[in-house]
Amino acid sequence: MNKQIRKTKVVTKNIVADFVAKVQNVFGVNLSSYEKMIEKGTNEIEKELKEENIEMDWYRYEISQLTNGAIAILFYGDKK
């Protein structure tokens, strides 16, 4: 039985949120639109795991920028 679980989510934001993030970055303000993107993607993965009734022994998220305004969230680990 394979205990490994892997999931990937790609999350994007709209052009207005991207522009606001660029302005915030100039002034050193938290990039809340990026924080929301990460939260959205991780919440979607957690929802899928709950719907599939999967409990994890250990897991890890890795987040990579694909393009300006798009990220990939990689989730992997072993289920209990």
Sequence and secondary structure as in RCSB ss.txt:
>XXXX:A:sequence
MNKQIRKTKVVTKNIVADFVAKVQNVFGVNLSSYEKMIEKGTNEIEKELKEENIEMDWYRYEISQLTNGAIAILF
YGDKK
>XXXX:A:secstr
   EEEEEEEEE  HHHHHHHHHHHHTT   HHHHHHHHHHHHHHHHHHHHTT  EEEEEEEEEEEETTEEEEEE
EEEE 
